[in-house]
Amino acid sequence: MKLKENYTYAMLAPTSMGVRITPINRQSVHTSNMYFMHATSAESNVANISAALGLRVKVLTTFVEGSELAYFIKGELRKRNIEFEGKDVPQGGPWGYRHQFNIADSGFGPRGPRVLNDRAGEVGRTLNVKDFDLERIFYKEGAALIHISGLIAALSPETSTFCLELAREAKKAGTLISFDLNHRASFWKGREAELRAAFSEIASLSDILIGNEEDYQLALGIKGPEAGGKGLEAKLDGFKEMIKRVKAAYPNVSVFATTLREVLSANTHLWGAILLHENQWHVVEPREIEVYDRIGGGDGFVGGMLYSVLRGFEPSKWPQFAWATGALAATLETDYAQPISEDQVWSIFEGNARVKR
């Protein structure tokens, strides 16, 4: 797995941007009347780690023309050092297109978080390869890596084609491909055969595959772990056996990764990670972290891992840095992590929470 030598962008990511509104003070949605709002998407959350740490990244997306929310989202991306490219689509009346809404509380103690996704009329469903100049993007500008999420690949028939075309072009251009399977049953309903074919092709072109046991089984049809004993060791052994089957089916993939999470309460999780690179396993044993808001922790992990690859870290460091950026995301009210420096990330991994003066 080798990075291109010359490129404008360290990372590209197709995405459908929206907004998340969250009750303040960790209250529940049905009892709240004050909310905090920020721009969001899983893919921009991933890109945010590299953008915060100084790498040049761009999201490929689409906006509602003349929408105040579109202006808000563009402003938020600019503040986060994330460049964007995308068509402005006419709204088409009050029942036309709009940006997705994500409404979520953070939970507290024994009360788990609850998330409501309102994606009716989502403008991101119109993402179309015809609206982007792939020759310019991949050859004149160039990108070291493109990150594709199963959320976008399954959003609509148009976005499935969009992600397929991006993956095919990226492969020809020598751009590394990261694919987070992110299976969502509601997205797949009635489209199982179509999406299985699309996901399988993207996975066959990918250099990096991310997903948990269910993702590999439901998105790619890989046989899951054998039923075994309880506990972390049994879970790890089962996951490793499954990844061997994935690797046999997709021999071009160089890296497989997933997080390990056990929820003790909404505020306290056991957080770990496992990564396979060229037949070498790297494991971060789960340890206790305090959680302000769990949403985005997985995206933070993926973002940290991809940053590690882009920066040329030793593979043993990839899951460590990723573990820490995921843990950082869990301390924030946004669902993206904004590290100030690599030193801050390594301090988190090392358990050094002393004051920095």
ZAMIZA-675692 format. One record per residue (C-alpha): x negated, y negated, z; residue number from 1; residue in one letter. Coordinates in Angstrom, 2 decimals, always signed. Layout:
// residues N
+---------+---------+---------+-----+---+
!       X !       Y !       Z !   k ! r !
+---------+---------+---------+-----+---+
!       X !       Y !       Z ! NUM ! A !
...
+---------+---------+---------+-----+---+
// end
This chain:
// residues 357
+---------+---------+---------+-----+---+
!       X !       Y !       Z !   k ! r !
+---------+---------+---------+-----+---+
!   +0.00 !   +0.00 !   +0.00 !   1 ! M !
!   -1.80 !   -3.07 !   -1.31 !   2 ! K !
!   -0.80 !   -6.73 !   -1.35 !   3 ! L !
!   -0.99 !   -8.77 !   -4.53 !   4 ! K !
!   -4.00 !  -11.07 !   -4.64 !   5 ! E !
!   -2.27 !  -14.16 !   -6.03 !   6 ! N !
!   +1.20 !  -15.32 !   -5.04 !   7 ! Y !
!   +3.15 !  -18.42 !   -4.09 !   8 ! T !
!   +5.47 !  -16.78 !   -1.57 !   9 ! Y !
!   +4.49 !  -14.32 !   +1.11 !  10 ! A !
!   +8.09 !  -13.12 !   +1.31 !  11 ! M !
!  +11.33 !  -13.26 !   -0.65 !  12 ! L !
!  +14.68 !  -12.13 !   +0.74 !  13 ! A !
!  +18.10 !  -11.98 !   -0.96 !  14 ! P !
!  +20.75 !  -12.99 !   +1.54 !  15 ! T !
!  +24.25 !  -14.30 !   +2.18 !  16 ! S !
!  +24.03 !  -17.21 !   +4.60 !  17 ! M !
!  +26.72 !  -18.04 !   +7.13 !  18 ! G !
!  +27.17 !  -19.46 !  +10.59 !  19 ! V !
!  +27.42 !  -17.87 !  +14.00 !  20 ! R !
!  +29.34 !  -19.46 !  +16.85 !  21 ! I !
!  +28.60 !  -18.29 !  +20.39 !  22 ! T !
!  +30.33 !  -19.18 !  +23.68 !  23 ! P !
!  +28.01 !  -21.11 !  +25.96 !  24 ! I !
!  +26.85 !  -19.73 !  +29.31 !  25 ! N !
!  +27.32 !  -16.11 !  +28.15 !  26 ! R !
!  +31.09 !  -16.29 !  +28.45 !  27 ! Q !
!  +33.47 !  -14.11 !  +26.42 !  28 ! S !
!  +35.13 !  -15.33 !  +23.23 !  29 ! V !
!  +38.71 !  -14.99 !  +24.47 !  30 ! H !
!  +38.06 !  -17.11 !  +27.57 !  31 ! T !
!  +35.88 !  -19.84 !  +26.02 !  32 ! S !
!  +36.52 !  -23.25 !  +24.51 !  33 ! N !
!  +32.93 !  -24.45 !  +24.02 !  34 ! M !
!  +30.59 !  -22.89 !  +21.45 !  35 ! Y !
!  +27.05 !  -23.21 !  +20.09 !  36 ! F !
!  +26.70 !  -22.93 !  +16.28 !  37 ! M !
!  +23.72 !  -22.03 !  +14.13 !  38 ! H !
!  +23.06 !  -20.82 !  +10.57 !  39 ! A !
!  +22.44 !  -17.11 !  +10.30 !  40 ! T !
!  +21.91 !  -13.98 !   +8.25 !  41 ! S !
!  +20.04 !  -10.79 !   +9.01 !  42 ! A !
!  +17.60 !  -11.38 !   +6.17 !  43 ! E !
!  +16.78 !  -14.99 !   +7.05 !  44 ! S !
!  +16.27 !  -13.80 !  +10.64 !  45 ! N !
!  +13.61 !  -11.41 !   +9.34 !  46 ! V !
!  +11.96 !  -14.11 !   +7.21 !  47 ! A !
!  +11.96 !  -16.52 !  +10.15 !  48 ! N !
!   +9.02 !  -14.83 !  +11.88 !  49 ! I !
!   +6.70 !  -15.40 !   +8.93 !  50 ! S !
!   +8.09 !  -18.89 !   +8.31 !  51 ! A !
!   +7.56 !  -19.91 !  +11.95 !  52 ! A !
!   +3.98 !  -18.65 !  +11.85 !  53 ! L !
!   +3.07 !  -20.60 !   +8.74 !  54 ! G !
!   +3.65 !  -18.29 !   +5.78 !  55 ! L !
!   +5.63 !  -19.49 !   +2.80 !  56 ! R !
!   +8.96 !  -17.68 !   +2.42 !  57 ! V !
!  +12.08 !  -18.12 !   +0.32 !  58 ! K !
!  +15.63 !  -16.76 !   +0.49 !  59 ! V !
!  +17.60 !  -16.10 !   -2.69 !  60 ! L !
!  +21.20 !  -16.93 !   -1.92 !  61 ! T !
!  +24.29 !  -18.85 !   -2.99 !  62 ! T !
!  +26.28 !  -21.75 !   -1.54 !  63 ! F !
!  +29.77 !  -23.21 !   -1.68 !  64 ! V !
!  +29.57 !  -26.39 !   -3.74 !  65 ! E !
!  +30.24 !  -29.56 !   -1.73 !  66 ! G !
!  +30.84 !  -27.64 !   +1.51 !  67 ! S !
!  +29.85 !  -29.29 !   +4.78 !  68 ! E !
!  +28.85 !  -25.85 !   +6.06 !  69 ! L !
!  +26.58 !  -25.40 !   +3.03 !  70 ! A !
!  +24.87 !  -28.70 !   +3.88 !  71 ! Y !
!  +24.54 !  -27.56 !   +7.50 !  72 ! F !
!  +23.00 !  -24.24 !   +6.44 !  73 ! I !
!  +20.54 !  -25.89 !   +4.04 !  74 ! K !
!  +19.47 !  -28.29 !   +6.77 !  75 ! G !
!  +18.97 !  -25.45 !   +9.23 !  76 ! E !
!  +16.83 !  -23.52 !   +6.75 !  77 ! L !
!  +14.68 !  -26.59 !   +6.10 !  78 ! R !
!  +14.12 !  -27.04 !   +9.84 !  79 ! K !
!  +13.04 !  -23.41 !  +10.07 !  80 ! R !
!  +10.48 !  -23.78 !   +7.24 !  81 ! N !
!  +12.48 !  -21.41 !   +4.99 !  82 ! I !
!  +12.77 !  -22.40 !   +1.34 !  83 ! E !
!  +15.91 !  -21.47 !   -0.56 !  84 ! F !
!  +17.10 !  -21.01 !   -4.11 !  85 ! E !
!  +20.67 !  -20.38 !   -5.17 !  86 ! G !
!  +23.67 !  -21.45 !   -7.18 !  87 ! K !
!  +26.32 !  -23.84 !   -5.83 !  88 ! D !
!  +29.65 !  -22.09 !   -6.50 !  89 ! V !
!  +32.88 !  -24.15 !   -6.72 !  90 ! P !
!  +35.14 !  -23.33 !   -3.80 !  91 ! Q !
!  +38.18 !  -22.75 !   -6.00 !  92 ! G !
!  +40.87 !  -24.07 !   -3.67 !  93 ! G !
!  +41.77 !  -23.44 !   -0.02 !  94 ! P !
!  +41.85 !  -19.66 !   -0.55 !  95 ! W !
!  +38.60 !  -19.59 !   -2.50 !  96 ! G !
!  +35.00 !  -19.05 !   -1.48 !  97 ! Y !
!  +33.40 !  -19.89 !   +1.86 !  98 ! R !
!  +30.43 !  -19.02 !   +4.01 !  99 ! H !
!  +30.81 !  -16.10 !   +6.41 ! 100 ! Q !
!  +31.59 !  -16.67 !  +10.10 ! 101 ! F !
!  +30.08 !  -14.54 !  +12.82 ! 102 ! N !
!  +31.74 !  -14.99 !  +16.21 ! 103 ! I !
!  +29.95 !  -13.29 !  +19.09 ! 104 ! A !
!  +29.44 !  -13.45 !  +22.82 ! 105 ! D !
!  +26.24 !  -12.29 !  +24.48 ! 106 ! S !
!  +27.81 !  -10.13 !  +27.18 ! 107 ! G !
!  +26.70 !  -10.16 !  +30.78 ! 108 ! F !
!  +25.82 !   -7.33 !  +33.18 ! 109 ! G !
!  +28.33 !   -4.48 !  +32.69 ! 110 ! P !
!  +30.30 !   -6.49 !  +30.07 ! 111 ! R !
!  +28.82 !   -5.64 !  +26.70 ! 112 ! G !
!  +28.59 !   -8.11 !  +23.79 ! 113 ! P !
!  +31.50 !   -8.26 !  +21.35 ! 114 ! R !
!  +31.03 !   -9.32 !  +17.74 ! 115 ! V !
!  +33.69 !  -10.41 !  +15.26 ! 116 ! L !
!  +32.70 !  -10.74 !  +11.60 ! 117 ! N !
!  +34.93 !  -12.89 !   +9.40 ! 118 ! D !
!  +33.70 !  -12.35 !   +5.84 ! 119 ! R !
!  +36.86 !  -12.94 !   +3.77 ! 120 ! A !
!  +36.08 !  -14.90 !   +0.61 ! 121 ! G !
!  +32.34 !  -14.77 !   +1.32 ! 122 ! E !
!  +30.43 !  -16.68 !   -1.35 ! 123 ! V !
!  +27.45 !  -14.34 !   -0.99 ! 124 ! G !
!  +29.49 !  -11.61 !   -2.67 ! 125 ! R !
!  +28.98 !  -13.47 !   -5.96 ! 126 ! T !
!  +25.17 !  -13.13 !   -5.95 ! 127 ! L !
!  +24.26 !  -12.32 !   -9.54 ! 128 ! N !
!  +20.91 !  -11.62 !  -11.16 ! 129 ! V !
!  +21.92 !  -13.85 !  -14.09 ! 130 ! K !
!  +21.74 !  -16.90 !  -11.79 ! 131 ! D !
!  +18.01 !  -16.40 !  -11.10 ! 132 ! F !
!  +14.94 !  -16.62 !  -13.32 ! 133 ! D !
!  +13.17 !  -13.38 !  -12.39 ! 134 ! L !
!  +10.32 !  -14.05 !  -14.80 ! 135 ! E !
!   +9.49 !  -17.26 !  -12.93 ! 136 ! R !
!  +10.13 !  -15.83 !   -9.48 ! 137 ! I !
!   +7.99 !  -12.69 !   -9.83 ! 138 ! F !
!   +5.37 !  -13.62 !  -12.42 ! 139 ! Y !
!   +4.88 !  -17.40 !  -12.57 ! 140 ! K !
!   +5.32 !  -17.99 !   -8.82 ! 141 ! E !
!   +4.80 !  -14.48 !   -7.49 ! 142 ! G !
!   +5.55 !  -12.91 !   -4.13 ! 143 ! A !
!   +3.58 !  -10.55 !   -1.92 ! 144 ! A !
!   +6.67 !   -8.83 !   -0.54 ! 145 ! L !
!  +10.43 !   -8.76 !   -0.97 ! 146 ! I !
!  +12.69 !   -7.70 !   +1.89 ! 147 ! H !
!  +16.04 !   -6.16 !   +0.95 ! 148 ! I !
!  +18.76 !   -5.29 !   +3.45 ! 149 ! S !
!  +21.49 !   -2.71 !   +3.07 ! 150 ! G !
!  +23.92 !   -5.38 !   +4.23 ! 151 ! L !
!  +23.35 !   -7.33 !   +1.01 ! 152 ! I !
!  +22.99 !   -4.26 !   -1.18 ! 153 ! A !
!  +26.44 !   -3.07 !   -0.08 ! 154 ! A !
!  +28.26 !   -6.41 !   +0.11 ! 155 ! L !
!  +29.86 !   -6.15 !   -3.36 ! 156 ! S !
!  +29.26 !   -4.44 !   -6.72 ! 157 ! P !
!  +27.58 !   -7.66 !   -7.87 ! 158 ! E !
!  +25.16 !   -7.75 !   -4.94 ! 159 ! T !
!  +24.36 !   -4.05 !   -5.37 ! 160 ! S !
!  +23.31 !   -4.75 !   -8.96 ! 161 ! T !
!  +21.45 !   -7.87 !   -7.80 ! 162 ! F !
!  +19.37 !   -5.93 !   -5.27 ! 163 ! C !
!  +18.68 !   -3.13 !   -7.74 ! 164 ! L !
!  +17.43 !   -5.57 !  -10.37 ! 165 ! E !
!  +15.27 !   -7.37 !   -7.80 ! 166 ! L !
!  +13.73 !   -4.08 !   -6.66 ! 167 ! A !
!  +13.05 !   -2.95 !  -10.24 ! 168 ! R !
!  +11.41 !   -6.26 !  -11.16 ! 169 ! E !
!   +9.43 !   -6.39 !   -7.92 ! 170 ! A !
!   +8.03 !   -2.93 !   -8.60 ! 171 ! K !
!   +6.92 !   -3.93 !  -12.10 ! 172 ! K !
!   +5.33 !   -7.12 !  -10.74 ! 173 ! A !
!   +3.35 !   -5.32 !   -8.02 ! 174 ! G !
!   +5.35 !   -6.93 !   -5.20 ! 175 ! T !
!   +5.73 !   -4.78 !   -2.09 ! 176 ! L !
!   +9.31 !   -3.77 !   -1.31 ! 177 ! I !
!  +10.73 !   -3.51 !   +2.22 ! 178 ! S !
!  +14.19 !   -1.91 !   +2.53 ! 179 ! F !
!  +16.17 !   -1.96 !   +5.79 ! 180 ! D !
!  +18.98 !   +0.55 !   +5.22 ! 181 ! L !
!  +21.43 !   -1.15 !   +7.62 ! 182 ! N !
!  +24.36 !   +1.16 !   +6.85 ! 183 ! H !
!  +27.80 !   -0.33 !   +7.59 ! 184 ! R !
!  +30.73 !   +2.07 !   +7.24 ! 185 ! A !
!  +33.22 !   -0.72 !   +6.51 ! 186 ! S !
!  +31.10 !   -1.89 !   +3.54 ! 187 ! F !
!  +30.83 !   +1.64 !   +2.13 ! 188 ! W !
!  +34.51 !   +2.63 !   +2.31 ! 189 ! K !
!  +35.70 !   +3.71 !   -1.13 ! 190 ! G !
!  +32.24 !   +3.08 !   -2.69 ! 191 ! R !
!  +30.25 !   +5.98 !   -1.24 ! 192 ! E !
!  +29.01 !   +7.57 !   -4.49 ! 193 ! A !
!  +28.17 !   +4.20 !   -6.09 ! 194 ! E !
!  +26.27 !   +2.95 !   -3.04 ! 195 ! L !
!  +24.46 !   +6.25 !   -2.40 ! 196 ! R !
!  +23.04 !   +6.04 !   -5.93 ! 197 ! A !
!  +22.01 !   +2.39 !   -5.53 ! 198 ! A !
!  +20.45 !   +2.89 !   -2.09 ! 199 ! F !
!  +18.59 !   +6.01 !   -3.25 ! 200 ! S !
!  +17.06 !   +4.13 !   -6.19 ! 201 ! E !
!  +16.01 !   +1.17 !   -4.04 ! 202 ! I !
!  +14.51 !   +3.56 !   -1.49 ! 203 ! A !
!  +12.59 !   +5.37 !   -4.26 ! 204 ! S !
!  +11.02 !   +2.04 !   -5.29 ! 205 ! L !
!  +10.25 !   +0.90 !   -1.73 ! 206 ! S !
!   +6.95 !   +0.76 !   +0.10 ! 207 ! D !
!   +8.53 !   +0.28 !   +3.54 ! 208 ! I !
!  +11.73 !   +1.92 !   +4.81 ! 209 ! L !
!  +13.44 !   +0.89 !   +8.03 ! 210 ! I !
!  +16.39 !   +2.59 !   +9.66 ! 211 ! G !
!  +17.68 !   +4.72 !  +12.50 ! 212 ! N !
!  +18.92 !   +8.31 !  +12.37 ! 213 ! E !
!  +22.41 !   +7.36 !  +11.18 ! 214 ! E !
!  +21.07 !   +5.03 !   +8.49 ! 215 ! D !
!  +19.01 !   +7.79 !   +6.87 ! 216 ! Y !
!  +21.83 !  +10.30 !   +7.07 ! 217 ! Q !
!  +24.69 !   +8.09 !   +5.90 ! 218 ! L !
!  +22.87 !   +5.88 !   +3.38 ! 219 ! A !
!  +20.52 !   +8.45 !   +1.84 ! 220 ! L !
!  +22.12 !  +11.80 !   +2.71 ! 221 ! G !
!  +19.08 !  +13.06 !   +4.62 ! 222 ! I !
!  +19.69 !  +15.79 !   +7.17 ! 223 ! K !
!  +19.52 !  +14.31 !  +10.67 ! 224 ! G !
!  +17.54 !  +15.45 !  +13.72 ! 225 ! P !
!  +18.25 !  +18.91 !  +15.10 ! 226 ! E !
!  +20.22 !  +18.95 !  +18.34 ! 227 ! A !
!  +17.75 !  +19.31 !  +21.15 ! 228 ! G !
!  +16.98 !  +18.29 !  +24.67 ! 229 ! G !
!  +17.67 !  +14.94 !  +26.24 ! 230 ! K !
!  +15.24 !  +12.13 !  +26.83 ! 231 ! G !
!  +12.83 !  +10.07 !  +24.82 ! 232 ! L !
!  +10.43 !  +12.88 !  +23.93 ! 233 ! E !
!  +13.21 !  +15.02 !  +22.43 ! 234 ! A !
!  +14.56 !  +12.03 !  +20.52 ! 235 ! K !
!  +11.13 !  +11.18 !  +19.14 ! 236 ! L !
!  +10.47 !  +14.76 !  +18.05 ! 237 ! D !
!  +13.83 !  +14.91 !  +16.28 ! 238 ! G !
!  +13.24 !  +11.58 !  +14.55 ! 239 ! F !
!   +9.79 !  +12.66 !  +13.37 ! 240 ! K !
!  +11.20 !  +15.85 !  +11.86 ! 241 ! E !
!  +13.84 !  +13.86 !  +10.01 ! 242 ! M !
!  +11.27 !  +11.37 !   +8.66 ! 243 ! I !
!   +9.29 !  +14.29 !   +7.23 ! 244 ! K !
!  +12.38 !  +15.13 !   +5.18 ! 245 ! R !
!  +12.76 !  +11.50 !   +4.11 ! 246 ! V !
!   +9.10 !  +11.36 !   +3.11 ! 247 ! K !
!   +9.48 !  +14.50 !   +1.01 ! 248 ! A !
!  +12.47 !  +12.94 !   -0.78 ! 249 ! A !
!  +10.79 !   +9.54 !   -1.22 ! 250 ! Y !
!   +7.05 !  +10.18 !   -1.59 ! 251 ! P !
!   +6.27 !   +6.63 !   -2.75 ! 252 ! N !
!   +7.17 !   +5.15 !   +0.65 ! 253 ! V !
!   +4.11 !   +4.34 !   +2.76 ! 254 ! S !
!   +5.73 !   +3.09 !   +5.99 ! 255 ! V !
!   +8.74 !   +4.26 !   +8.00 ! 256 ! F !
!   +9.84 !   +2.39 !  +11.12 ! 257 ! A !
!  +12.64 !   +2.03 !  +13.63 ! 258 ! T !
!  +13.29 !   +0.60 !  +17.06 ! 259 ! T !
!  +14.07 !   +2.61 !  +20.19 ! 260 ! L !
!  +16.65 !   +1.11 !  +22.51 ! 261 ! R !
!  +18.45 !   +2.23 !  +25.65 ! 262 ! E !
!  +21.00 !   -0.19 !  +27.11 ! 263 ! V !
!  +20.98 !   -0.30 !  +30.90 ! 264 ! L !
!  +23.17 !   -3.41 !  +31.00 ! 265 ! S !
!  +23.83 !   -6.37 !  +28.73 ! 266 ! A !
!  +20.91 !   -8.10 !  +30.47 ! 267 ! N !
!  +18.47 !   -5.18 !  +30.69 ! 268 ! T !
!  +17.31 !   -2.82 !  +27.93 ! 269 ! H !
!  +14.57 !   -0.29 !  +27.47 ! 270 ! L !
!  +12.90 !   -1.38 !  +24.22 ! 271 ! W !
!  +10.43 !   +0.61 !  +22.14 ! 272 ! G !
!   +9.38 !   +1.31 !  +18.56 ! 273 ! A !
!   +8.06 !   +4.05 !  +16.31 ! 274 ! I !
!   +6.24 !   +3.71 !  +12.99 ! 275 ! L !
!   +4.72 !   +6.16 !  +10.52 ! 276 ! L !
!   +1.97 !   +4.97 !   +8.17 ! 277 ! H !
!   +0.18 !   +7.42 !   +5.90 ! 278 ! E !
!   +0.86 !  +10.43 !   +8.16 ! 279 ! N !
!   -0.23 !   +8.57 !  +11.32 ! 280 ! Q !
!   +2.40 !   +7.92 !  +13.99 ! 281 ! W !
!   +2.26 !   +4.76 !  +16.10 ! 282 ! H !
!   +4.61 !   +4.59 !  +19.08 ! 283 ! V !
!   +5.39 !   +1.79 !  +21.53 ! 284 ! V !
!   +6.87 !   +3.56 !  +24.54 ! 285 ! E !
!  +10.16 !   +1.95 !  +25.63 ! 286 ! P !
!   +9.79 !   -0.43 !  +28.53 ! 287 ! R !
!  +12.20 !   -2.71 !  +30.30 ! 288 ! E !
!  +12.96 !   -6.13 !  +28.85 ! 289 ! I !
!  +15.36 !   -8.80 !  +30.00 ! 290 ! E !
!  +17.97 !   -9.75 !  +27.42 ! 291 ! V !
!  +19.66 !  -13.10 !  +26.95 ! 292 ! Y !
!  +21.32 !  -12.08 !  +23.68 ! 293 ! D !
!  +20.61 !   -8.77 !  +21.95 ! 294 ! R !
!  +21.83 !   -9.74 !  +18.47 ! 295 ! I !
!  +18.88 !  -10.23 !  +16.14 ! 296 ! G !
!  +16.41 !   -8.14 !  +18.13 ! 297 ! G !
!  +16.18 !   -5.60 !  +15.32 ! 298 ! G !
!  +15.68 !   -8.35 !  +12.75 ! 299 ! D !
!  +12.95 !   -9.82 !  +14.95 ! 300 ! G !
!  +11.25 !   -6.43 !  +15.02 ! 301 ! F !
!  +11.35 !   -6.10 !  +11.22 ! 302 ! V !
!  +10.14 !   -9.69 !  +10.79 ! 303 ! G !
!   +7.19 !   -9.09 !  +13.09 ! 304 ! G !
!   +6.26 !   -5.86 !  +11.36 ! 305 ! M !
!   +6.34 !   -7.48 !   +7.90 ! 306 ! L !
!   +4.29 !  -10.44 !   +9.16 ! 307 ! Y !
!   +1.72 !   -7.95 !  +10.48 ! 308 ! S !
!   +1.51 !   -6.29 !   +7.07 ! 309 ! V !
!   +1.22 !   -9.63 !   +5.28 ! 310 ! L !
!   -1.52 !  -10.81 !   +7.64 ! 311 ! R !
!   -3.53 !   -7.63 !   +7.20 ! 312 ! G !
!   -3.38 !   -6.40 !  +10.81 ! 313 ! F !
!   -4.52 !   -2.87 !  +11.58 ! 314 ! E !
!   -1.52 !   -0.48 !  +11.23 ! 315 ! P !
!   -1.66 !   +0.40 !  +14.95 ! 316 ! S !
!   -0.90 !   -3.27 !  +15.66 ! 317 ! K !
!   +2.17 !   -3.44 !  +13.40 ! 318 ! W !
!   +4.71 !   -1.90 !  +15.83 ! 319 ! P !
!   +3.15 !   -3.72 !  +18.79 ! 320 ! Q !
!   +3.53 !   -7.17 !  +17.23 ! 321 ! F !
!   +7.00 !   -6.19 !  +15.95 ! 322 ! A !
!   +8.05 !   -4.96 !  +19.40 ! 323 ! W !
!   +7.08 !   -8.34 !  +20.84 ! 324 ! A !
!   +8.87 !  -10.45 !  +18.20 ! 325 ! T !
!  +11.98 !   -8.34 !  +18.72 ! 326 ! G !
!  +11.71 !   -8.82 !  +22.48 ! 327 ! A !
!  +11.24 !  -12.55 !  +21.89 ! 328 ! L !
!  +14.44 !  -12.74 !  +19.84 ! 329 ! A !
!  +16.33 !  -11.17 !  +22.75 ! 330 ! A !
!  +15.35 !  -14.09 !  +25.02 ! 331 ! T !
!  +16.97 !  -16.74 !  +22.80 ! 332 ! L !
!  +20.51 !  -17.97 !  +22.18 ! 333 ! E !
!  +19.86 !  -17.90 !  +18.42 ! 334 ! T !
!  +19.74 !  -14.53 !  +16.69 ! 335 ! D !
!  +16.36 !  -15.32 !  +15.16 ! 336 ! Y !
!  +12.99 !  -15.59 !  +16.89 ! 337 ! A !
!  +10.83 !  -18.69 !  +16.46 ! 338 ! Q !
!   +7.35 !  -17.83 !  +17.80 ! 339 ! P !
!   +5.06 !  -20.80 !  +18.36 ! 340 ! I !
!   +1.90 !  -18.78 !  +17.67 ! 341 ! S !
!   +0.48 !  -15.29 !  +17.39 ! 342 ! E !
!   -0.94 !  -15.75 !  +20.90 ! 343 ! D !
!   +2.57 !  -16.20 !  +22.28 ! 344 ! Q !
!   +3.65 !  -12.94 !  +20.64 ! 345 ! V !
!   +0.67 !  -10.99 !  +21.99 ! 346 ! W !
!   +1.28 !  -12.43 !  +25.48 ! 347 ! S !
!   +4.79 !  -10.98 !  +25.32 ! 348 ! I !
!   +3.46 !   -7.58 !  +24.30 ! 349 ! F !
!   +0.89 !   -7.66 !  +27.08 ! 350 ! E !
!   +3.52 !   -8.59 !  +29.67 ! 351 ! G !
!   +1.89 !  -11.92 !  +30.42 ! 352 ! N !
!   +4.72 !  -14.30 !  +31.31 ! 353 ! A !
!   +2.58 !  -16.73 !  +33.29 ! 354 ! R !
!   +3.08 !  -20.42 !  +32.72 ! 355 ! V !
!   +1.12 !  -21.92 !  +29.82 ! 356 ! K !
!   -0.23 !  -25.39 !  +30.70 ! 357 ! R !
+---------+---------+---------+-----+---+
// end
